[in-house]
Amino acid sequence: MSFSWWTFALQVVNFLILVWLLRRFLFKPVGAIVARRKQEIARGMAEASVEKQTALNLQRDLQTQRAEIETEREKALEEQRTKLAAERKKMIDDARADADKIRNQATAQLGEERAAAAQDLFSRTVDLAVSLAQRLLNELPLPSIEHAFLIRVLEYLDRLSAEERAALISHLSANSLIVTTAHRLDNAEEAQWREQLEKRIGATTDIKFKNDPALIAGAEITFPNAILRFNWRDALTTASRSINSNEHAG
């Protein structure tokens, strides 16, 4: 078998032509298409990456906004709860204060009414006791009881100092000494009173006698500038006032 250089050369030429044809009409367009495709893919991936990053940023922003909204909502709810609790507490405190005020006013009013009723009852009781005492004393036929009051009058005059007695009997020379007794004195009793009084205030004194059943028992000695009271009416009145004043003080 012989080797033909011409055949080999033609085959080489044909191969080179084929390579050139393939490169020109196949590899180059395909390479361009592949390059464009790579660029498109790279651009698409870049755009996708940007869009993904944008989406992530948007998601983060949404999450941040949602968290802020949730925080604001919780804050608003807490403020509302605090406000409602404060208003509720204020309403309860006001209601309690009003209830305490009403209860205290009612208690005070009730206490005042009870005190007034008790005081009225006490005053009525005292007045009734005094009235009964006066009635009983008025009904007792004790004309001689005036003698006991004469003794008291004389003891009082005897205890006076000289200055006090002089002041008491001043102006008697131009005026009368009036002796008022609860019961009318008979002549002997008047004489006894006159004798004892003249010894202490002067024999020239004009002494007049009167009677006043309202005194109940005892006497009033009326000087020009003073009145000596030794009778049960004034004693009962003083006792009644003293009892009432002690009751008010208690």
LINVENCOR-V545391 format. One record per residue. RES is the residue in three letters. OMEGA is omega in whole degrees, 0 to 359 (none if undefined). Layout:
BEGIN
RES:OMEGA
RES:OMEGA
END
This chain:
BEGIN
MET:185
SER:179
PHE:182
SER:179
TRP:178
TRP:177
THR:178
PHE:180
ALA:179
LEU:180
GLN:178
VAL:180
VAL:180
ASN:179
PHE:180
LEU:178
ILE:180
LEU:178
VAL:181
TRP:180
LEU:180
LEU:181
ARG:185
ARG:188
PHE:181
LEU:185
PHE:183
LYS:177
PRO:179
VAL:178
GLY:178
ALA:179
ILE:180
VAL:180
ALA:177
ARG:180
ARG:177
LYS:179
GLN:179
GLU:179
ILE:180
ALA:178
ARG:178
GLY:179
MET:178
ALA:178
GLU:178
ALA:178
SER:179
VAL:180
GLU:178
LYS:179
GLN:177
THR:178
ALA:178
LEU:178
ASN:179
LEU:178
GLN:178
ARG:179
ASP:179
LEU:178
GLN:178
THR:179
GLN:179
ARG:178
ALA:178
GLU:178
ILE:179
GLU:178
THR:178
GLU:180
ARG:178
GLU:179
LYS:179
ALA:178
LEU:180
GLU:177
GLU:179
GLN:178
ARG:179
THR:179
LYS:179
LEU:179
ALA:178
ALA:179
GLU:179
ARG:179
LYS:179
LYS:179
MET:179
ILE:179
ASP:178
ASP:179
ALA:178
ARG:179
ALA:178
ASP:179
ALA:178
ASP:180
LYS:180
ILE:180
ARG:180
ASN:178
GLN:179
ALA:179
THR:179
ALA:180
GLN:179
LEU:178
GLY:178
GLU:179
GLU:178
ARG:180
ALA:179
ALA:179
ALA:179
ALA:179
GLN:179
ASP:178
LEU:180
PHE:180
SER:178
ARG:180
THR:179
VAL:179
ASP:179
LEU:179
ALA:179
VAL:180
SER:178
LEU:179
ALA:178
GLN:181
ARG:180
LEU:181
LEU:178
ASN:182
GLU:180
LEU:178
PRO:184
LEU:179
PRO:182
SER:180
ILE:180
GLU:180
HIS:179
ALA:180
PHE:174
LEU:178
ILE:179
ARG:178
VAL:181
LEU:179
GLU:179
TYR:180
LEU:180
ASP:181
ARG:182
LEU:174
SER:181
ALA:180
GLU:180
GLU:180
ARG:179
ALA:179
ALA:183
LEU:186
ILE:178
SER:180
HIS:178
LEU:181
SER:180
ALA:182
ASN:180
SER:171
LEU:184
ILE:177
VAL:180
THR:179
THR:180
ALA:179
HIS:179
ARG:179
LEU:174
ASP:185
ASN:181
ALA:180
GLU:178
GLU:179
ALA:180
GLN:179
TRP:182
ARG:182
GLU:183
GLN:180
LEU:180
GLU:177
LYS:187
ARG:183
ILE:177
GLY:185
ALA:183
THR:183
THR:176
ASP:183
ILE:178
LYS:182
PHE:176
LYS:173
ASN:180
ASP:181
PRO:180
ALA:177
LEU:181
ILE:176
ALA:179
GLY:186
ALA:170
GLU:179
ILE:186
THR:173
PHE:179
PRO:183
ASN:180
ALA:177
ILE:176
LEU:184
ARG:177
PHE:184
ASN:183
TRP:178
ARG:179
ASP:178
ALA:178
LEU:178
THR:178
THR:179
ALA:179
SER:179
ARG:180
SER:180
ILE:179
ASN:179
SER:176
ASN:179
GLU:178
HIS:180
ALA:179
GLY:none
END
